[in-house]
């Protein structure tokens, strides 16, 4: 071999060794510990609460809205043109409906509380999907994101924090064997589920932003004016405080589009993730307030955005909140001061 070929071969070997070292380092990083456990727990709690809300909201009208003789005809639900599986389709009996409906409510509660979290995630997905298929007219869009993300949550370790499972493990003083193959495979699946859920959020924002930039009213800055005037979702007596201010409406319209298009790119820099999540939460709080008919959609999106921030972000936030609380207490006058 010539000297040039030897140098090229040595350079290729160095590059290969470097790539292997990077791959092993990433494998060790994502298999040796589990990240975003706090965010996963918070998302589980909110998604479980939203699922429970579906059942409690319509509890006294459940037979009319969801039952076998309800407003959505049974033939539309179980006809030959509807091949979607639903637990409710197994029987047209009212007794079966009542049993499945109440079982779904209990499962949603247990999922929210984090009892047998992995199993409850699977069951909550099945029962919530079945309920949504029974009467799709009552849904607002948040249901689509929920059922997709619940599939990913089967792999996410969402019961390690703020759950009955975590409380039981603390009582037993049980600690996982982080060197075991089972733990490492579970950690890789956990991070894969997190990545899939975050990509789902990014897809929602990116697709929504791309559709908006093609609309004439979004281009001229008047879209929010017409949205806030929709009587079906608007809040009478409140929305006019916004849509009567032209400059504010134009600024909010453009800001919404820019944020949705930029959201995915903001996540690439770790320091900007809290900013992106904060903007997303404020956006959907605004939707929840000024478009009150989309409450569950807004709550679902807020829940999914909480997955994005890492545990260190939440710890710093808790530390700052604690310092602020302590500072406020120190400023309060003593109860027995003269």
N, C-alpha and C positions, 0 to 999 in steps of 0.2 A: 504494500500500500504506500501511496505517496504521502508526504507530510501534510498536504492539504486534506486528503481523505481522512487521515488520522485525526486531524483537528475537527473535521465535520462530525466524524463518528463520536469523538469525545464530547462534543457539544450536544449531540443527540442524546447520549447517555445521561449527561447532566440534566438535560431538560426532562427526560423520562423519570429520573430519580426525583426531581423536584415535583413533578406532577403526582407521582405516587405518594410522596410525603404530604402534599396538600390534600390528596384524597383521604389518606389515613387520618390526617388531622381533623378534617371535616367529619369523618365517620366517628371518630372518638368524641368529638364535640357534641354531635347530635344523638349519639347513642348512650353516652355516659351520664347525661342529665336531661331533664325535661324543662323546656322554657314555656313562658306564657301561661303558667298554671293559674295565676290569679285572674287573668283575662278570660281564660276558658271557663273558670268557675262562675264569674260574673255573667258571662254570656249564657251559660246553662241556666242560671237562676232566672234571668229575664225571659229567655225563650220558654222555660217551664211556666212562668207566670202568665205569659201571653197565651200559651196553650190552655192553661186553666181558665183564663179569662173567656176564651171561646165557649167553654162549657157553662160557666157561671152566668155570663151575659144573657144567654138564651135559655137558662134553666127552666123558667116557668112557661116558656113557649117552645120547649124542645120538640114536642110532638108535632106542632104545626110547622116548624122550620126545618126539622131534620128527620122527623118520623116517617114511617112507611106510607102514611096517608097525608103527608105534608104538602106544602105549596109546590114543591118541586116534584112533579109526577113520578111515580115509581117506574113507569115504562121508560122515561127519559134516563133514569138512573141505572136500571138493570136491563135495558133493551139490548137487542143484538148489535146496535151501533156503538154501545158503550162496553168496551172490553177491559176497562180499568178495574183492578181488584179493589174491593172494599169489604171490610168485615161486616158492614151493615147489609151487604147484598146476600149474605148467606141465608137469610130468612126474612120474610115479610111480617113476621110476628111482632106485635107491639112489645111483648115480653122480652124478646131478643133485643129489640132496639133499646129498651130501658136498661137492660143488663150491659150492653156494649157501651152505651153512652156514659153510664155511671163508672164503669171500669176505666174508660178513657180519662175521665176527670181525676180519678184516684191515681192513675199512672202519671198524669201530668204533674200532680202534686208531688209524688215521690221522685220524679225526675228533677223537679225544681229543688227539692230538699237534698238530693244526692244520696238516695238510699239504693244500694245495688245499682250504681249509676250506669254501668255499661249495659246491663240487661234492660233497665228502664229507658235508656236511650233508644234501643231497638223497638221496644213496645210502644213508646211514645210516638215514634215515627209511624209505626203501623196504624195506630189508632187515630192519630191526627190526620194522616193522609186519608184514611177511610172516612172520617167526618167531613173533610173538605170535598171529597168526591161526591158525598151524598147531596150537597146543595152548593154548587160552585158559584151561584149568583150572589151569595153572601160574602164573598171574599174580596180583598182589596189589593192584592199584589204581594203583600208581605208573606202570604202563605207559600208562594212559590220559592222564595228565598229560604224560608224556614225548612221546608221538606228537603231541599237540596242540601243544606248545611247539616241537617240532622244525620244524613248519611255519613258525612265526614266526622261527625261527633261520635260515631261508633268507635272510631280509632283514636280520638282525642281523649286524653286523661283529664276529663273535666270534673272528676270527683275528688281530686287531691286537696282542694281548698274549699272552705265554707260548705261542707257537706256532712251528712250523717256518717258516711263511710270514713271520712277523715277523722271525725270525732271518735269513732269506734277504734280506729287504728291507734290514735293517741292513747286511749284508755288501755289498750293491750300493749302499748309501747312497741308497736311493730314498725320495723324499718325495712325498706326494700333492699334486696341484694343487688346493688348497682353493677356488680361485676358479672351477674348471671346473664346467660344468653336470652332468657325470657324477658328480662328487664330491658336489655339493649334493643331487642327487636320491637318491643312495645314502645320504646322511646322514638325509634325511627318512624313507626307508624303514627305516633303522636304528632311528630313534626310534619309528616306528610299530610295528615289531616288538617293541621293548622294552615299549611301553605295552600291547600286546596280551598279552604274556607276563605282565606284572605284574597286569593285570586278571584273567588266568586264575587266578593265585595268590589274588587277593582273592576271586574267585568261589568257589573251593574252600573257603576259610575261612568265608565268609559263609553258604554253603549248609549246610556242616557244622554251623556254630553254630546256624542256624535249625532244623535237624532236631533238634539236641540239646535245645534249650529246650522242645520239644514232648514229650520223653520223661519219663516219671514218675521214672525212676531218676536222670536228670540233674537233675531239679527237687529231689529230696530228698537229693542229694549222694552217692548210693551207686553210681553207674554205674561208677566206676573200680574199685571193689571187685570187681564181677562180671567186669569186663574182665580184671583181673589174675589171676583164677581160671581163665580159659580155658586149658585144657591145650594146645590146638593151637598157640598163639602164646606162651604164658608161658615163663618161665625157671625151671625147678624149682630150689628151694633158695634163690632170690633174691627172687622176687616177694613172699614172705610178710613180708619186712622192711618192705614198704610197706602191704599190705592189712591187716596186724594193728593198724595205728594208725588208729583211726576218724577222729580230728580231721584228720590229714594227708590221708586219703582224701577227706574232705568238702571241705577247702580246695583240693586239687588238682582235684577235679571241677568246682567252681565257677570256679576260675581258668582252666581250659581253655575253658569256655564263654564267659566274659567276654572272654578274649583273642581267640578266633576271631571274635566279634562286633565287637570293637573294632579288629581288625587293619587293615581298610581305612581307617578314620578316622584311625588313628595315622599312616598314610603321607601324609596331607594336610599335615602339618607336617614340614618337612625335618629339623629337629633331633631329632624323635622316631623317625625311620626306623631309626637304629642300634638303638634300644631295641626296636622292633617286630621287627626281624630277629633280634636276640639272643634274644628270647623265643621266636620261632618255631624257631630252631635248637635251643634247649634243649628245647622241646616234642618235637621229632622225634628228638633224641638220646635222650630218655626213652622214646619209643616204640620206638626201635631196640634199646634195652637191655632193657626190660621186656616188649616184644612182639617177640622176636627174629625171628619169622616174617615181620615186615613191614620187614625191613632195607632192601630196595630202594625201597619206598615212602617211608620216612623219608629215605633218601639223596637221592631225587629232589626231595622238597619242600625239603630244605636247599639243594640246588643251585639251585632256582628262586628261593629267597629271596635268594640272593647277588646276583641281578640288581638288587635294589631299591636298594642303596646306591650312591652315586655314586663316581667316582674319588677325589674329595677325601676321602671318608670312609675309603677304604682307605689313602690316603697318610698321613692323620693316625694311623690305627691302626698302620701300619708305623713311623711316626716314634716313636710312644709305645713300641712294642715294642723299637725300637732303643735308645732312651734307657734303658729298663728293663734291657736286656741289658748296655749299657755300664756302668750303675750297679752291676749285679751283679758284673761283671768287676772293677770298681774296688774292690769290697769283698773280693775274694779275696786271700789273702796271697801275696806274691811268692814265686816258686819258690825263690829263693836268699836269702831273707831270713834274717838272723842270728837 
